[in-house]
Amino acid sequence: MTVGRANKREFWSRHLRQWHWISSAVCLVLMLLFAASGITLNHADYFESKGESISREFPLSEEMSERLVRLKNGHALPDAIAEELRRQTGAELFARTIDNQYGELDFDLARPGVDASLTIDLNARKIFLEEIDRGPVAMVNDLHKGRNTGPAWKLLIDAGAAFFLLFTLTGFGLLFLQARRRASTWPLASLGLIVPVLVYILLVH
């Protein structure tokens, strides 16, 4: 091997190792979370609980009912009204979009691991709050899928995926540099492609 090629190899090896450990350090916790939740998600019927259901009912004052009737569909619920409803029910309704269907306002309050909704019946002048807590495993599974998590968590998933790609590509580069010294490198790496393809072709229906 010439000096120029040796220097070039050393350059790539040094930089690939540096970015490999940096990306692994940054995404370590997320990678553990997604790997573990991949197992619980694949066997959700076994790990997730049936959930604890809670239903509550609150009276709706005539004055609040009249204020809600005047609101237009597609607009955000005013902060003043959202604050009054929060004090009464404990539900966070800030910036929620109004959808009045025949005198009923429905708000989806689902969050990771919890299915929840609040219904305001203007005709009966009542508020109904329903929650089903599916437990911590369901919460982790929903975080894995980005379900009911909002834009900030989805951005975190995208950033994590970018670091996963960096970790994988730098690892592939290191394998490429070390392949000559270890004959089993490419046969072992090929299993990562061959096994999923065979399982898909032969066993996935």
C-alpha positions as CSV (number, residue, x, y, z in Angstrom):
1,M,0.0,0.0,0.0
2,T,1.4,3.4,-1.0
3,V,1.9,6.2,1.5
4,G,-0.8,8.3,-0.2
5,R,-3.4,5.5,0.1
6,A,-2.3,4.7,3.7
7,N,-2.8,8.4,4.6
8,K,-6.2,8.5,2.9
9,R,-7.3,5.3,4.7
10,E,-6.1,6.7,8.0
11,F,-8.0,10.0,7.3
12,W,-11.3,8.2,6.6
13,S,-10.8,5.8,9.5
14,R,-10.2,8.6,12.0
15,H,-13.2,10.7,10.9
16,L,-15.5,7.7,10.6
17,R,-14.6,6.6,14.1
18,Q,-15.1,10.1,15.5
19,W,-18.6,10.6,13.9
20,H,-19.5,7.0,14.8
21,W,-19.0,7.5,18.5
22,I,-20.5,11.0,18.5
23,S,-23.7,9.8,16.8
24,S,-23.9,6.8,19.1
25,A,-23.5,9.0,22.2
26,V,-26.2,11.4,21.0
27,C,-28.8,8.8,20.0
28,L,-28.0,6.1,22.7
29,V,-31.0,6.8,24.9
30,L,-33.4,7.2,21.9
31,M,-32.0,4.0,20.3
32,L,-32.6,2.1,23.5
33,L,-36.1,3.5,23.8
34,F,-37.1,2.7,20.2
35,A,-35.5,-0.8,20.4
36,A,-37.3,-1.7,23.6
37,S,-40.6,-0.2,22.5
38,G,-40.3,-2.0,19.2
39,I,-40.6,-5.3,21.2
40,T,-43.5,-4.0,23.4
41,L,-45.2,-2.6,20.3
42,N,-44.9,-5.8,18.4
43,H,-46.5,-7.7,21.3
44,A,-48.9,-5.0,22.5
45,D,-51.7,-7.4,23.4
46,Y,-49.3,-9.0,25.9
47,F,-47.6,-5.9,27.4
48,E,-50.4,-3.3,27.4
49,S,-53.0,-3.2,30.0
50,K,-56.7,-3.0,29.2
51,G,-56.9,0.5,30.6
52,E,-58.7,2.3,33.4
53,S,-61.7,4.2,32.2
54,I,-62.8,7.4,34.0
55,S,-66.0,9.3,33.1
56,R,-66.9,12.6,34.6
57,E,-69.9,15.0,34.1
58,F,-70.0,18.8,34.8
59,P,-72.8,21.3,34.6
60,L,-72.6,24.0,31.9
61,S,-73.9,27.4,33.0
62,E,-76.4,29.2,30.8
63,E,-74.0,32.1,30.4
64,M,-71.2,29.9,29.2
65,S,-73.6,28.0,26.9
66,E,-74.6,31.3,25.2
67,R,-71.0,32.3,24.8
68,L,-70.1,29.0,23.2
69,V,-73.1,29.1,20.8
70,R,-71.8,32.4,19.4
71,L,-68.5,30.9,18.4
72,K,-67.8,30.1,14.8
73,N,-66.6,26.7,13.5
74,G,-63.0,26.5,12.5
75,H,-61.9,29.3,14.9
76,A,-59.8,28.7,18.0
77,L,-61.5,28.6,21.4
78,P,-60.9,31.9,23.1
79,D,-58.3,31.8,25.9
80,A,-60.7,33.2,28.4
81,I,-63.3,30.5,27.8
82,A,-60.6,27.8,27.7
83,E,-59.3,29.0,31.1
84,E,-62.8,28.9,32.7
85,L,-63.3,25.4,31.3
86,R,-59.9,24.3,32.6
87,R,-60.7,25.5,36.1
88,Q,-64.0,23.6,36.0
89,T,-62.9,20.3,34.3
90,G,-59.1,20.3,34.5
91,A,-58.9,19.8,30.7
92,E,-56.4,21.9,28.6
93,L,-58.4,23.4,25.7
94,F,-56.1,26.3,24.7
95,A,-55.9,26.9,21.0
96,R,-58.3,24.0,20.3
97,T,-60.4,24.4,17.1
98,I,-64.2,24.7,17.5
99,D,-66.4,22.2,15.7
100,N,-70.0,22.6,16.6
101,Q,-72.1,19.7,15.3
102,Y,-75.8,20.1,16.1
103,G,-75.1,21.7,19.5
104,E,-72.2,19.4,20.5
105,L,-68.6,20.6,20.7
106,D,-66.1,17.7,20.7
107,F,-62.4,18.0,21.7
108,D,-59.9,15.2,21.3
109,L,-57.6,15.3,24.3
110,A,-55.7,12.1,23.6
111,R,-52.1,12.0,24.7
112,P,-49.5,9.2,24.7
113,G,-50.9,6.3,26.6
114,V,-54.2,8.0,27.3
115,D,-57.3,8.2,25.1
116,A,-59.4,11.2,26.2
117,S,-62.2,13.4,24.9
118,L,-64.3,16.3,26.1
119,T,-67.8,16.8,24.8
120,I,-69.8,20.0,25.5
121,D,-73.6,19.4,25.0
122,L,-75.1,22.8,24.5
123,N,-78.6,21.5,24.4
124,A,-78.4,19.6,27.7
125,R,-76.0,22.1,29.1
126,K,-73.6,19.5,30.3
127,I,-69.9,18.7,29.9
128,F,-68.7,15.1,29.6
129,L,-65.0,14.2,30.1
130,E,-63.9,10.6,29.3
131,E,-60.4,9.2,29.8
132,I,-58.9,5.7,29.3
133,D,-55.4,5.4,30.8
134,R,-53.8,2.4,29.0
135,G,-50.7,2.4,31.2
136,P,-47.0,3.3,30.9
137,V,-46.2,0.6,28.2
138,A,-48.9,2.1,26.0
139,M,-47.4,5.5,26.6
140,V,-44.0,4.3,25.4
141,N,-45.5,2.6,22.4
142,D,-47.3,5.8,21.4
143,L,-44.1,7.7,21.8
144,H,-42.5,5.1,19.4
145,K,-45.2,5.8,16.8
146,G,-45.4,9.5,17.4
147,R,-49.1,9.1,18.2
148,N,-50.8,12.0,19.9
149,T,-47.4,13.6,20.7
150,G,-47.5,16.9,18.9
151,P,-44.9,18.5,16.5
152,A,-42.1,18.8,19.0
153,W,-41.8,15.1,19.6
154,K,-42.1,14.3,15.9
155,L,-39.2,16.7,15.3
156,L,-37.2,14.9,17.9
157,I,-38.0,11.6,16.2
158,D,-36.8,13.0,12.9
159,A,-33.6,14.3,14.5
160,G,-33.0,10.9,16.1
161,A,-33.6,9.2,12.8
162,A,-30.9,11.4,11.2
163,F,-28.4,10.4,13.9
164,F,-29.4,6.7,13.5
165,L,-28.6,7.1,9.8
166,L,-25.3,8.7,10.6
167,F,-24.4,6.0,13.1
168,T,-25.3,3.3,10.6
169,L,-23.5,4.8,7.6
170,T,-20.3,5.5,9.6
171,G,-20.5,1.9,10.9
172,F,-20.8,0.7,7.3
173,G,-17.7,2.8,6.4
174,L,-15.7,1.3,9.2
175,L,-16.7,-2.2,8.1
176,F,-15.6,-1.3,4.6
177,L,-12.2,-0.2,5.9
178,Q,-11.8,-3.3,8.1
179,A,-13.1,-5.9,5.6
180,R,-9.7,-7.0,4.3
181,R,-8.6,-7.9,7.8
182,R,-11.7,-9.8,8.7
183,A,-13.0,-12.2,6.1
184,S,-16.4,-12.7,7.9
185,T,-17.3,-9.0,7.6
186,W,-19.4,-9.1,4.5
187,P,-21.0,-12.5,5.1
188,L,-22.2,-11.3,8.5
189,A,-23.3,-7.9,7.1
190,S,-25.2,-9.7,4.3
191,L,-27.3,-11.5,6.8
192,G,-28.9,-8.2,7.7
193,L,-30.3,-8.1,4.2
194,I,-30.8,-11.8,3.4
195,V,-32.7,-12.8,6.5
196,P,-35.4,-10.0,6.3
197,V,-35.9,-10.7,2.6
198,L,-36.2,-14.4,3.1
199,V,-38.7,-14.0,6.0
200,Y,-40.7,-11.5,3.9
201,I,-40.8,-13.8,0.8
202,L,-41.4,-17.1,2.7
203,L,-43.3,-16.3,5.8
204,V,-45.1,-12.9,5.5
205,H,-48.6,-13.4,4.1
